[in-house]
Amino acid sequence: MAISSNIAVTQSLLSRFQGCLVGAVLGDCLGARFEGECLERSVNPVIKYFNDINKCHKTGGNKIIKEFTDDTAMARSVAATLIERKPFDLKDCAQRFVSEYYNEEWRGYGGAVISVFSQLRDSNCDDPFKPASKQFDGSGSYGNGGAMRIAPAALYGLKYSAKEMCRLADQITMLTHTHPDGMNGARLQCLAVQYALKHNKEIFSSDSFLDQLHSDMDMLEDSCEKDEAVSDDTGTGSPTCKKKRTSDKPYCQKILTIKDLLHQEDVTRTDVIELLGNDISALGSAPTALYCFLRCFDSISDIHTENMFERTIIYAISLGGDTDTIASMAGAIAGAYHGIDILPNSWLDICEGVDTAKEQAEKLFEPTEST
């Protein structure tokens, strides 16, 4: 009986690992269609888009493959380094970013990160942190590029403490984003994925989920007021936290806002956008993705599906703005909680990169299973 129970637990956790990485890919591929659009006044285009996908799947019509963007391209590189290079190798990860970009420049990379990749290539990635640390007059980027690719690190560091996990997240993020808001966005996303992986579905509470996140982020945002170095596994470090943030503990404030919104009735998409954001900044997108996951445990009047993962992705995209990244981050959290079995076949069938995400999730799971 105990053996059967252990097998079931192992299979459930593997399903969550796969759900996380595949869920992120689905959000990215399906969200890319609406990136930059203003949708909160009418979600009809989004609903029609998904209805057409499901109809095509049922009738066996011609599949139109949805391509992934830079979000998935960079997450795959992170996963590959974590799988193949132990301890984590910063230079290898940076080199993979550069190679991936120059092999497929059309994936939708932003201008700032392209500049970083150019400098990394010219320097042979000898100082992986240097190009990003010089951006924006030395303040670094506070975009969501770190948060969008961090999910593999959450799987890899499942047994880590919050501080250990965030040290790894910082290293990965600082290759392109060194502003504290950018780094804390990746930390929040990483922790949210981990909590989703670990949470018991039978006793799930949004309040306790957010309370745990708030407690850890309160400590972590405090640490960004100190002039400390985040060291990699080789012992080298880089100053990270002495740069000015947008406000005092902004992520803690956003978590409290999420909690408040979840307790309100008739919250509109405009409310969510105004209070949480839907843009390319980490602060204006990572908390939004978290809200999408938690909001979609309950039904939404204009999204007609009982599948909570589907609802999460559709709702995230319906907010408009940086739809691919917000849906990808929400998909990673929701997939980590619900597992891969809930992900709709009609989506899996048309999204590029699903098989690779499954394989990488399995390889990241193997050392976890053995410990």
Wavefront OBJ file of the C-alpha trace (Angstrom):
o trace
v 0.000 0.000 0.000
v 2.840 2.368 0.895
v 4.620 1.582 -2.380
v 1.480 2.348 -4.379
v 1.075 5.612 -2.485
v 4.679 6.632 -3.198
v 4.257 5.867 -6.890
v 1.116 8.002 -7.022
v 2.887 10.906 -5.326
v 5.819 10.626 -7.740
v 3.541 10.554 -10.773
v 1.599 13.543 -9.474
v 4.751 15.597 -8.973
v 6.087 14.678 -12.417
v 2.734 15.743 -13.886
v 3.136 19.100 -12.136
v 6.691 19.533 -13.430
v 5.461 18.867 -16.968
v 2.388 21.023 -16.472
v 4.579 23.924 -15.404
v 6.919 24.011 -18.402
v 4.284 23.009 -20.951
v 1.791 25.449 -19.436
v 4.306 28.243 -19.867
v 4.788 27.296 -23.524
v 1.035 27.258 -24.181
v 0.570 30.683 -22.626
v 3.422 32.085 -24.682
v 2.343 30.566 -28.011
v -1.345 31.383 -27.631
v -0.828 34.801 -26.079
v 1.503 36.057 -28.811
v -1.426 36.629 -31.178
v -2.773 39.481 -29.009
v 0.431 41.085 -27.734
v 0.116 44.846 -27.400
v -3.643 44.931 -27.937
v -6.186 46.697 -25.710
v -8.845 44.099 -24.985
v -10.549 44.898 -21.684
v -13.553 46.590 -23.327
v -14.352 43.521 -25.422
v -13.009 40.028 -24.962
v -14.916 38.741 -27.993
v -11.809 38.448 -30.231
v -10.085 36.309 -27.611
v -13.127 34.089 -27.073
v -13.559 33.621 -30.826
v -9.866 32.786 -31.190
v -10.115 29.922 -28.695
v -13.477 28.745 -29.998
v -11.955 28.493 -33.478
v -9.001 26.494 -32.121
v -11.298 24.036 -30.356
v -13.612 23.752 -33.366
v -10.696 23.054 -35.697
v -9.434 20.361 -33.355
v -12.834 18.658 -33.183
v -13.439 18.732 -36.928
v -9.899 17.742 -37.914
v -9.268 20.925 -39.870
v -5.850 22.145 -40.964
v -3.651 22.912 -37.981
v -1.981 26.304 -37.822
v 1.022 25.950 -35.553
v 1.397 28.715 -32.970
v 5.074 29.623 -32.657
v 6.734 30.429 -29.349
v 8.470 33.729 -28.665
v 11.611 34.824 -26.832
v 9.906 33.851 -23.540
v 10.087 30.147 -24.366
v 13.384 30.411 -26.239
v 15.130 31.771 -23.147
v 13.365 29.415 -20.727
v 14.589 26.478 -22.807
v 18.144 27.772 -22.541
v 17.833 28.105 -18.768
v 16.482 24.562 -18.505
v 19.248 23.177 -20.720
v 21.980 24.713 -18.563
v 20.340 23.505 -15.353
v 20.072 19.985 -16.781
v 23.482 19.704 -18.410
v 25.810 21.830 -16.266
v 26.006 21.143 -12.548
v 26.671 23.252 -10.597
v 24.795 25.957 -12.474
v 27.106 27.543 -15.049
v 26.412 31.239 -15.660
v 28.646 31.494 -18.688
v 27.040 28.469 -20.305
v 23.577 29.967 -19.792
v 24.675 33.306 -21.247
v 26.208 31.546 -24.252
v 22.982 29.642 -24.834
v 20.995 32.900 -24.748
v 23.324 34.417 -27.331
v 23.327 31.355 -29.584
v 19.548 31.016 -29.420
v 19.076 34.657 -30.338
v 21.470 34.714 -33.289
v 20.035 31.448 -34.626
v 16.456 32.761 -34.501
v 16.430 36.531 -34.195
v 12.784 36.745 -35.218
v 11.384 35.369 -31.951
v 10.403 38.824 -30.677
v 13.333 39.898 -28.529
v 13.347 43.446 -27.172
v 15.942 46.012 -28.166
v 17.573 46.221 -24.727
v 18.213 42.504 -24.464
v 19.520 42.392 -28.024
v 22.119 44.964 -27.002
v 23.110 42.742 -24.069
v 23.455 39.725 -26.341
v 25.613 41.684 -28.773
v 28.009 42.676 -26.002
v 28.051 39.167 -24.562
v 28.956 37.760 -27.951
v 31.725 40.301 -28.476
v 33.212 39.516 -25.055
v 32.717 35.752 -25.352
v 30.557 36.008 -22.193
v 33.698 36.406 -20.068
v 31.860 38.678 -17.613
v 28.232 37.519 -17.957
v 26.773 40.227 -15.679
v 28.601 43.235 -17.101
v 26.534 44.195 -20.190
v 23.201 44.103 -18.339
v 24.566 46.037 -15.356
v 25.493 48.967 -17.616
v 22.046 49.390 -19.131
v 19.922 52.476 -18.540
v 22.793 54.499 -17.091
v 23.674 51.702 -14.711
v 20.241 51.274 -13.164
v 19.579 48.077 -15.088
v 16.372 46.879 -16.716
v 13.217 46.395 -14.631
v 11.444 44.480 -17.400
v 9.866 41.049 -17.065
v 12.523 39.168 -19.036
v 13.850 37.455 -15.922
v 10.426 36.432 -14.617
v 9.259 35.070 -17.959
v 12.058 32.475 -18.153
v 12.527 31.524 -14.498
v 10.152 28.539 -14.188
v 12.836 25.876 -14.867
v 14.829 27.228 -11.923
v 11.813 26.778 -9.653
v 11.678 23.102 -10.615
v 15.423 22.613 -10.304
v 15.510 24.205 -6.840
v 12.420 22.543 -5.426
v 14.322 21.442 -2.305
v 15.962 24.851 -1.820
v 15.059 27.357 0.862
v 13.513 30.636 -0.285
v 16.891 32.391 0.025
v 18.738 29.659 -1.868
v 16.073 29.608 -4.553
v 16.227 33.349 -5.007
v 20.024 33.323 -5.194
v 19.715 31.046 -8.230
v 16.894 33.175 -9.669
v 19.042 36.295 -9.233
v 21.946 34.785 -11.141
v 19.720 33.829 -14.064
v 17.922 37.173 -14.089
v 21.036 39.344 -13.802
v 22.298 38.121 -17.148
v 19.841 40.594 -18.680
v 18.021 42.450 -15.873
v 19.821 43.945 -12.857
v 17.285 46.446 -11.508
v 15.798 45.261 -8.173
v 12.264 45.413 -9.570
v 13.269 43.135 -12.428
v 15.010 40.751 -10.057
v 12.173 40.696 -7.536
v 9.694 39.950 -10.300
v 11.678 36.811 -11.128
v 11.856 35.951 -7.433
v 8.088 36.286 -7.064
v 7.401 34.139 -10.118
v 9.901 31.510 -8.994
v 8.401 31.257 -5.528
v 4.835 31.216 -6.868
v 5.686 28.241 -9.104
v 7.283 26.428 -6.177
v 4.340 27.039 -3.863
v 1.978 25.816 -6.585
v 4.046 22.642 -6.961
v 4.005 21.945 -3.245
v 0.440 22.923 -2.391
v -2.045 20.292 -1.306
v -5.041 20.659 -3.597
v -7.445 19.365 -0.957
v -6.729 22.243 1.425
v -5.833 25.028 -1.020
v -6.448 28.572 0.174
v -5.657 31.670 -1.857
v -5.184 33.637 1.338
v -2.618 31.231 2.785
v -0.871 31.020 -0.594
v -0.557 34.808 -0.690
v 0.384 35.061 2.973
v 3.302 32.712 2.386
v 4.417 34.672 -0.656
v 4.083 37.965 1.204
v 6.179 36.686 4.097
v 9.027 35.598 1.832
v 8.869 38.654 -0.423
v 8.875 40.921 2.639
v 12.210 39.387 3.633
v 13.574 39.390 0.090
v 12.605 42.964 -0.709
v 14.250 43.985 2.556
v 17.468 42.384 1.341
v 17.442 44.602 -1.731
v 17.979 47.649 0.445
v 21.377 46.319 1.473
v 24.532 46.612 -0.583
v 25.113 42.882 -0.870
v 26.556 40.613 -3.536
v 24.756 37.602 -4.932
v 27.358 34.892 -5.398
v 27.275 32.132 -7.949
v 28.435 28.609 -7.186
v 32.007 29.422 -8.182
v 32.256 32.076 -5.488
v 32.264 35.144 -7.720
v 29.750 37.846 -7.049
v 28.210 40.949 -8.528
v 26.676 43.950 -6.705
v 22.946 43.842 -7.267
v 20.793 45.623 -4.739
v 22.070 49.144 -4.262
v 20.006 50.546 -7.122
v 16.899 52.584 -6.544
v 13.567 50.781 -6.627
v 10.289 52.295 -7.785
v 8.783 52.286 -4.249
v 9.122 50.665 -0.840
v 8.498 46.904 -1.085
v 6.332 47.230 -4.212
v 5.826 43.489 -4.635
v 4.538 43.116 -1.098
v 2.103 45.923 -1.869
v 0.968 44.153 -5.047
v 0.421 40.887 -3.158
v -1.839 42.710 -0.705
v -3.691 44.241 -3.658
v -4.214 40.779 -5.156
v -5.613 39.540 -1.869
v -7.985 42.491 -1.702
v -9.160 42.008 -5.297
v -9.891 38.326 -4.702
v -12.225 39.273 -1.862
v -14.151 41.781 -3.968
v -17.072 41.121 -6.264
v -17.465 42.526 -9.768
v -13.770 43.289 -10.310
v -13.407 44.440 -13.918
v -10.487 43.873 -16.231
v -9.897 47.627 -16.155
v -9.592 47.419 -12.364
v -6.987 44.675 -12.692
v -4.980 46.576 -15.285
v -5.037 49.803 -13.289
v -4.073 48.168 -9.990
v -1.743 45.382 -11.121
v -0.733 46.254 -14.692
v -0.420 44.442 -18.016
v 2.829 45.882 -19.379
v 6.387 44.678 -19.977
v 7.713 45.740 -16.586
v 8.186 42.936 -14.065
v 6.180 44.847 -11.461
v 3.377 45.414 -13.979
v 3.106 41.785 -15.102
v 4.391 39.165 -12.626
v 1.797 40.027 -9.932
v -0.856 40.099 -12.669
v 0.031 36.573 -13.742
v -0.251 35.439 -10.133
v -3.658 37.096 -9.851
v -4.842 35.350 -13.035
v -3.971 31.963 -11.559
v -5.777 32.620 -8.294
v -8.763 34.426 -9.844
v -9.493 31.509 -12.145
v -10.278 29.048 -9.390
v -13.724 30.629 -9.660
v -15.868 30.928 -12.771
v -15.750 34.019 -14.991
v -18.999 35.034 -16.638
v -17.682 35.584 -20.163
v -15.235 32.641 -20.248
v -17.274 29.476 -20.675
v -15.052 26.616 -19.575
v -14.890 24.504 -16.445
v -11.202 23.801 -17.040
v -9.298 26.061 -14.617
v -6.087 25.998 -16.642
v -7.917 27.039 -19.809
v -9.713 29.753 -17.890
v -6.395 31.058 -16.528
v -4.804 31.391 -19.958
v -7.864 32.899 -21.626
v -8.329 35.385 -18.804
v -4.647 36.386 -18.811
v -4.773 37.033 -22.555
v -8.061 38.921 -22.264
v -6.307 41.586 -20.179
v -4.358 42.670 -23.271
v -0.938 44.285 -23.147
v 2.010 41.906 -22.793
v -0.239 38.930 -23.381
v 2.342 36.306 -24.277
v 4.488 36.888 -21.197
v 1.652 37.297 -18.701
v -0.102 34.202 -20.062
v 3.189 32.286 -20.032
v 3.887 33.156 -16.394
v 0.281 32.410 -15.396
v 0.473 29.151 -17.357
v 3.627 28.101 -15.513
v 1.992 28.628 -12.110
v -1.331 27.056 -13.110
v 0.396 24.105 -14.787
v 2.554 23.556 -11.719
v -0.570 23.390 -9.576
v -2.976 21.462 -11.804
v -0.543 19.148 -13.633
v -0.261 18.304 -17.308
v -3.397 16.154 -17.546
v -5.657 19.203 -17.372
v -3.970 20.935 -20.323
v -6.307 20.783 -23.371
v -5.281 18.539 -26.260
v -6.529 21.105 -28.777
v -3.829 23.489 -27.509
v -1.080 20.925 -27.073
v -1.619 19.886 -30.663
v -0.860 23.297 -32.186
v 1.750 24.913 -29.939
v 5.389 24.743 -30.938
v 7.818 23.496 -28.290
v 5.497 21.271 -26.261
v 7.566 18.098 -26.670
v 10.803 19.811 -25.664
v 9.121 21.292 -22.593
v 7.914 17.822 -21.557
v 11.363 16.330 -22.004
v 13.096 19.089 -20.074
v 10.560 18.796 -17.248
v 11.256 15.057 -17.015
v 15.015 15.647 -16.849
v 14.641 18.333 -14.191
v 12.436 15.929 -12.239
v 14.939 13.050 -12.224
v 17.314 14.459 -9.575
v 14.319 15.540 -7.473
v 12.955 11.994 -7.591
v 16.259 10.506 -6.458
v 16.735 12.767 -3.423
l 1 2 3 4 5 6 7 8 9 10 11 12 13 14 15 16 17 18 19 20 21 22 23 24 25 26 27 28 29 30 31 32 33 34 35 36 37 38 39 40 41 42 43 44 45 46 47 48 49 50 51 52 53 54 55 56 57 58 59 60 61 62 63 64 65 66 67 68 69 70 71 72 73 74 75 76 77 78 79 80 81 82 83 84 85 86 87 88 89 90 91 92 93 94 95 96 97 98 99 100 101 102 103 104 105 106 107 108 109 110 111 112 113 114 115 116 117 118 119 120 121 122 123 124 125 126 127 128 129 130 131 132 133 134 135 136 137 138 139 140 141 142 143 144 145 146 147 148 149 150 151 152 153 154 155 156 157 158 159 160 161 162 163 164 165 166 167 168 169 170 171 172 173 174 175 176 177 178 179 180 181 182 183 184 185 186 187 188 189 190 191 192 193 194 195 196 197 198 199 200 201 202 203 204 205 206 207 208 209 210 211 212 213 214 215 216 217 218 219 220 221 222 223 224 225 226 227 228 229 230 231 232 233 234 235 236 237 238 239 240 241 242 243 244 245 246 247 248 249 250 251 252 253 254 255 256 257 258 259 260 261 262 263 264 265 266 267 268 269 270 271 272 273 274 275 276 277 278 279 280 281 282 283 284 285 286 287 288 289 290 291 292 293 294 295 296 297 298 299 300 301 302 303 304 305 306 307 308 309 310 311 312 313 314 315 316 317 318 319 320 321 322 323 324 325 326 327 328 329 330 331 332 333 334 335 336 337 338 339 340 341 342 343 344 345 346 347 348 349 350 351 352 353 354 355 356 357 358 359 360 361 362 363 364 365 366 367 368 369 370 371
